[in-house]
Amino acid sequence: MKNFRIRSYVVWLTLIPMLLMAVGLEAYFLHSRAADLDRDLIERGKLIARQLASSSEYGVISNNHEYLRNIAQATFDEQDVIGVVILNAASESLIEVGSLVGSGTFAAPIKNTPERNQIDPTNPDHLLQPSPSPSHRLEPGKTSTALGAQHLGMVASATAAASAVVSNHPAQAGQERVAKVTELVDLHSPIINKGQNLWIYEAIIPVQVSLDELEIKPEAQQVGAVILEMSWAHTQRHKAQMLGWTIGATMLFLALTLWLVYCASNRITLPVRKLSEAVQQIGAGELGTRVAASYRISELNNLAYGINAMAEKLQLESARLHQQVEEATRIAAVAFESNEGMIITDAKGVIIRVNSAYTKITGYTESDAVGQEAGFLRSGEHDANFYKAMWESITRTGSWHGEILDKHKNGDIFPVWVNITEVKKEDGKTTYFVATYTDITLRKAAENEIRNLAYIDSLTHLPNRRLLLERLSQAMAASKRSGRYGAVMFLDLDNFKPLNDQFGHAVGDLLLIEVARRLVRCVREVDTVARFAGDEFIVLLSELGTDKADSVTQAGIIAEKVRDTLADPYVLDAAQNHAKDKMTIHHCTSSIGVAMFIDHEADPETVLKHADLAMYKAKREGRNTIRFDE
């Protein structure tokens, strides 16, 4: 939509009503004045016709043509008179003077017709009105005064056949025109308007003088008539001049009004424009803009004061907000460059910014990461269900935190603790995701170290007694569910103490380490080898079979394999105890006790006790042997 200035609205809202009012007044004035001019011509014509009829009474009665001609010629001294015809009582022309006998009044004769228009001589707008019916026509002898309010208009046009009546001879043509005029105007149609001409009929009725008041006055008889032709030309010229002057005056009035409106509107539009420009400048951020409040219009002054107050408040609020933003920016910058790696992604998960800590953790610089999807660090250690659950949590709660294994730029897999937060706008639409990365490699190593100290033997790196008990509990529960037998092998080294006494604990530790290696090679991956205490070891066999005899056979085979393996000579580095001989060969056997379990109600300690009893039985029976708990 096109916008307009306030001045345009003021001008149009002022000029349009003024223009409509001026045109309306002008139309009313012109119509009224034109009607007055028409009425004036008709009334002057009627007055001239009555005067001519009164003066022609003597000449008509005496048939004095010279007298009548002089009277007719004298009538032309009156303005707008262009023709005179004087008739006798028989409607015969006595005198014709002016355009009626000239050429050009009628191009064709017009026949009389009963369809005439009644004319009100006092109202030129009513010159053409429907004529009364023939029954209402006045008989001859009525006075012209009685006929003043009734006139019949001439017919609209002449018939083509009547035009042939005109003679080519000028005198004959003039006589025929006079004859036609006398047919058009009479007592019944005293005023006829034809184009630029006006014909007025006035009867000549002599005045009866009574010598005695008691004498009966005879009825006045018409002795003749006069037909006066007048021209509308002067009146039309006067109307045209009046129209021109009126239009000129109207235009001058409108121009003067426009100038006054323009000057007056400047008092409003110029201050409003300045106020509008000030508001635009304030809206553009120029909060130091002020406007002068020195107008003569109180509303504009109030508006100016309001704009200045608003600008001042906005300036103060802007300064406060700028200060807060600067503080928040400094805090955010410090927080963003913390020891934790941080990345910011858009709503589609594309990285738009990373900090330096992220580069230290992952090895990827900002130029490497920006534009990549956040999942480009995936190591492949997590399946699709893991990431699906992560995004479901973010969608539901707006955040997620947990441990993820990512891939370093150098290809190493390392653990990180990740916190992901969804950032939304006021309408609830997601705009950003912010994620923090914490490298937990050292923490995981510490946790593993603690776990090793709690569950792993520091010398042999085998599960210790605590971890063994946990796994035995799990194995017994699994055996109860599956119906398969399990076995606990409790073994003790036979010749371990002499080695310690001769070469010291360091060489003894080497023997224990080698024993641990050999035990691990003898069992399956599902089995557990643990160092129970000193030179005692436990082998936990799981998922043997559902039949007891078969299970005992399987356990015996594994136990025999262990006994044979441990009976092989051990080559040890005796230099650990500063001995002369650096290498020594030591023979060490083992006594093994085996306890079977399936669907037991007993606890792991009880199972271990039965295996221990079987082991001592093997020792009593000569060592380097295997015994089952009965």
Stockholm file with secondary structure:
# STOCKHOLM 1.0

chainA/1-630         MKNFRIRSYVVWLTLIPMLLMAVGLEAYFLHSRAADLDRDLIERGKLIARQLASSSEYGVISNNHEYLRNIAQATFDEQDVIGVVILNAASESLIEVGSLVGSGTFAAPIKNTPERNQIDPTNPDHLLQPSPSPSHRLEPGKTSTALGAQHLGMVASATAAASAVVSNHPAQAGQERVAKVTELVDLHSPIINKGQNLWIYEAIIPVQVSLDELEIKPEAQQVGAVILEMSWAHTQRHKAQMLGWTIGATMLFLALTLWLVYCASNRITLPVRKLSEAVQQIGAGELGTRVAASYRISELNNLAYGINAMAEKLQLESARLHQQVEEATRIAAVAFESNEGMIITDAKGVIIRVNSAYTKITGYTESDAVGQEAGFLRSGEHDANFYKAMWESITRTGSWHGEILDKHKNGDIFPVWVNITEVKKEDGKTTYFVATYTDITLRKAAENEIRNLAYIDSLTHLPNRRLLLERLSQAMAASKRSGRYGAVMFLDLDNFKPLNDQFGHAVGDLLLIEVARRLVRCVREVDTVARFAGDEFIVLLSELGTDKADSVTQAGIIAEKVRDTLADPYVLDAAQNHAKDKMTIHHCTSSIGVAMFIDHEADPETVLKHADLAMYKAKREGRNTIRFDE
#=GR chainA/1-630 SS CCCCCHHHHHHHHHHHHHHHHHHHHHHHHHHHHHHHHHHHHHHHHHHHHHHHHHHTHHHHHHTCHHHHHHHHHHHTTSTTEEEEEEEETTSCEEEEEETTSSSSSCSSCCCCCSCCEECCTTCGGGSSCBCCCGGGCCCTTCCTTTTTTCCEECCSCCCTTGGGGCCSSHHHHHHHHHHHHHHHCSSSSCEEEETTEEEEEEEECCCCCCSSTTSCCCCCCCCEEEEEEEESHHHHHHHHHHHHHHHHHHHHHHHHHHHHHHHHHHHHHHHHHHHHHHHHHHHTTCTTCCCCCCCSSHHHHHHHHHHHHHHHHHHHHHHHHHHHHHHHHHHHHHHHTSSSEEEEEETTSBEEEECHHHHHHHSCCHHHHTTSBGGGGBCSCSCHHHHHHHHHHHHHHSEEEEEEEEECTTSCEEEEEEEEEEEECTTSCEEEEEEEEEECHHHHHHHHHHHHHHHBCTTTCSBCHHHHHHHHHHHHHHHHHHCCCEEEEEEEESSCHHHHHHHCHHHHHHHHHHHHHHHHHHSCTTSEEEEEETTEEEEEECCCCSSHHHHHHHHHHHHHHHHHHHHSCEEEEGGGGTCSSSEEEECCCEEEEEEEESSCCSCHHHHHHHHHHHHHHHHHTTSSCEEECC
#=GC SS_cons         CCCCCHHHHHHHHHHHHHHHHHHHHHHHHHHHHHHHHHHHHHHHHHHHHHHHHHHTHHHHHHTCHHHHHHHHHHHTTSTTEEEEEEEETTSCEEEEEETTSSSSSCSSCCCCCSCCEECCTTCGGGSSCBCCCGGGCCCTTCCTTTTTTCCEECCSCCCTTGGGGCCSSHHHHHHHHHHHHHHHCSSSSCEEEETTEEEEEEEECCCCCCSSTTSCCCCCCCCEEEEEEEESHHHHHHHHHHHHHHHHHHHHHHHHHHHHHHHHHHHHHHHHHHHHHHHHHHHTTCTTCCCCCCCSSHHHHHHHHHHHHHHHHHHHHHHHHHHHHHHHHHHHHHHHTSSSEEEEEETTSBEEEECHHHHHHHSCCHHHHTTSBGGGGBCSCSCHHHHHHHHHHHHHHSEEEEEEEEECTTSCEEEEEEEEEEEECTTSCEEEEEEEEEECHHHHHHHHHHHHHHHBCTTTCSBCHHHHHHHHHHHHHHHHHHCCCEEEEEEEESSCHHHHHHHCHHHHHHHHHHHHHHHHHHSCTTSEEEEEETTEEEEEECCCCSSHHHHHHHHHHHHHHHHHHHHSCEEEEGGGGTCSSSEEEECCCEEEEEEEESSCCSCHHHHHHHHHHHHHHHHHTTSSCEEECC
//
